[in-house]
C-alpha cells in the first residue's frame, strides 16, 4: 500500500542562519552593540558557505537588527521610525481606508492624552506650550496647520513614555496625514478650531486631569472625521500612496 507522505518544506540555509542569529539578538545572547564574528568565522560555525552567511546577515540588516561600523557588523536596535515606515507600507498595500485609520486613531489618541496626564514631564508640557505658540502663528498667517497639528499629537504620545503604544501608533499617525492634508485647504477655519482643542488638551495635561485630556482629544478625532467628510473625502476610500 503506497504511503501518503507530505513533501518536506526545508527552509533555505540563509534563513536558518538569520533565524538563529535573530533569536540570539532577541533573547539577549547577542547584546546591543556587540560585534558579530566575521563572515568566515560564522560560515565555519554554521557549516555553510560564506555567501549563505552574507545573505542571512543582509536580511538582518534590512530588519534593523544589525548595522555596519566600518568592516564590523554590530547588533543594533531597530529605529521606531523604520519600523513605522514598514508597517505603514504594509497597511497601504492592504488598502486600509480613511475610516479604518480614523477608528484606530480614535482609540489611540485619547488613550495617549489620558496616559500623558499622569506621566508628562515639565519639559514635555513646556514643549506643548511652544507648539501652541507656533500653531497660533500658523493660524494667524492662514497657513496650513498640518505639520504643527501632527507635531502636537506626537508630543502628547511621546509624553506617555509607553514604547508599546508608540510603536502601535506610529504608522496610524503617518496615515492620518492624508486626511489632514485634504482638510486644511477645504476648511481654512479648521486651524482655529484645532488650536482651541489643543489648548484644552495642554491645559488638562498640566492640571493632570486625565479625563479632560482624553475627552478633548476624542473631540479632536471627531473633528477629523467631520473635516474629512466636509472636504469631500469618501471615508471608505483606501488611503492613496504617499507622494
N, C-alpha and C positions, 0 to 999 in steps of 0.2 A: 504494500500500500504506500503510495507516494506521500512524503511528508509535506505539510502545508507550512512552509517557512517564510518568514518575512525577510525582505532584503535588509541587510545591515546598513545602518546610517553611520558612517565613520566621518568624524569632523576632520577638516584639513589640519595638517600639523601646525600651521602658523596660528590657528585658532586655539589649539591646545596650549601652545606657548603663551599666547596673550591671556588666555583664561587663567592659567597657573599664576602668572605674574600679577594679573588683576586681583586675584583672590588674596595674594600676599600683601598687595598695597592696601586693599580694603580692610583686612584684618590687622594691619599694623606691623606685619612681619617685615615689610619694607617700609621704613619710616619716611615721612615727608622730608625731602631734601637729600635723602640717601642716594648715592651714585650706584647705578647698576654695573654689574661686571661687563666686560667687553663682549661684543658680538661673538667673538671666537670662543670665549670662556662659556657663554651661555649655550652656544651650539654644542660644545663638548658636554656640558652638563645635561642638556636635553637629548643628546644623541641625534641631532638633526643638522642639516646644512645651515650655513650662515645666512643664506638667502631666506630660509624659513624663519629664522630668528628675526631678521631685519623686517620682514613683513608683519610679524607679530608685534614688534616694537612700534612700527609705524601706526598700527591700529590703536595702540595705547596712547601714542602722541596725539592722534586725532581726537581721542576721548578726553584729552587734557590731563591724563594721569602721569604723563612723562613730559619733560621739557629738556631741550638741549642747552648745554652750557659749554660752548666750545666743542670739544670732541666727546664730552661726557653726556650721559643721559641721567637726569635726576628725577626722582619721584616728586610729583607736584600735586597740588590741589586744584581741581578744575575750577575756573573762574565762574562765578554766578552768571555773568553776562553771556559767556559762551554757552552755558547750559540752557539759558533762557532763549538764546538765538536758535539752538537746535530744536527746542520744544515749540517755539513759535513757527518755525518752518514746517514741522510735523503737523501742527494744528491747521495751518493754511492748506497743506496738502489734503487734509481730511475735510476741507471746505467748511470749517466752522462758520457759523453765521453771526451777524451782529447781535442777534438775540442770545445765542449761546454764550457769547463773551460777556454780554451785559448781565445775564443771570449769574454767572460765576463772580463777576466783579461786585455785584450787589450783595453777595455773601462775604467776600473777602475784604472789601474796602471798609465797610462798617466795623468788621472784626478788628482790622488794623487800628482804627481810631479808638476803639474800646480798650485794646491792649496798650496802645501808646499812652493812654491817660494814666496808666499805672507805672510805665517804665521809661517814659521820655526824660532825658536829662535836661538840665537848664540850658546847656549849649544847643541841644536839639530844638528846644522851644524857641530859643533866640533865632535859630536858623529859619524856623517857620515864620517868625515875625519879619525877618529880612525878605523872605519870599513874598509876604503880603505887601511889603513896600514896593517891590519890583512889579507885582501884579497890579497895584494901584497905578503905577506909572504907565504900564502897558495899556490898561483900560482907558486912562486919560488920553493917551495918544491914539486911541481907537485902533490899536494893533491887535494881531492875533494873540489870544491868551493861551494857546495850546501848550506851549513849552512850559510856561510858569505853572499852569494847572497840573501837568504831569509831574513837574518837579515837586510841587506841594504834596501830592499824593505819595510820591516816592519817599519824601522826607518823613511823612507820617508812618509809612510802612517800616522804614529803617529804624524808627524810634521804638518799634515793638521788640527789637533785639531777638527776634524769633527766626532763626535760619530756615526752618521748615516752611513757615508762612511766606518768607521772602522768595524761596525757591518756587513755591506753588504760584505765587502772584506774578512773578516776573514776566512770563510770556503773555499772560492775560492783559497786564498793563500795557505791553507793547502793542497788542492787537486793538486796544481801545483807541489808539491814536487815530485810526482811520475814521472813527465816528467823530472824534473831537475836530478833526480837520474839516469835516463836512459841516459841522455845526457852526464853527466860528464865522465863516463868511455869510452863511444863511441867516444867522441871528446875531447881529452886531451887539445887541443888548445882553447877550449871554455872558460877556465878560464881567459886567457889573454884578450880575446875579451870582456867578461863581465866586467873585471876590467876597460878597456878603456871606456866602456859605462857608468859605474858607476861614473867614474871621470867626464865625461861630465855632468851627472845629478847633481853631487855635485857642480861643478863649476857654473852651471846655477842657482842652488838654492842660492848659495852665492851671485851671481850677481842680484838676484831677477828677473831673466829672465824666466817668466812662459812658454813662447812659446818654448824656447830652452829646458827647462827641460821636457816639455811634449813630444817634438819631440824625444829627446834622449831616454826616457822611451818607447815610441812607437817602436823605433828601437829595443830596448831590447826585447819587446814582439814578434817582427817579428823574431828575432834571436832564440827565444824559439821555435817557430813553426818550423823553418827550422832545428833546432837541433833535435827536436823530429822525424822529417822525416828522417834525416840522420842516426839517431840512430835506425831506423827501426820500430818506433812506428806507428801503424795504428791510425791516428787521430780520426777515427770513432769508435775506440775500447773503451768500458767502462773502466773507471779507476779502477784498481784492488783494492781489500780490503787492508787496511793498515796492514803492518806486525807488 
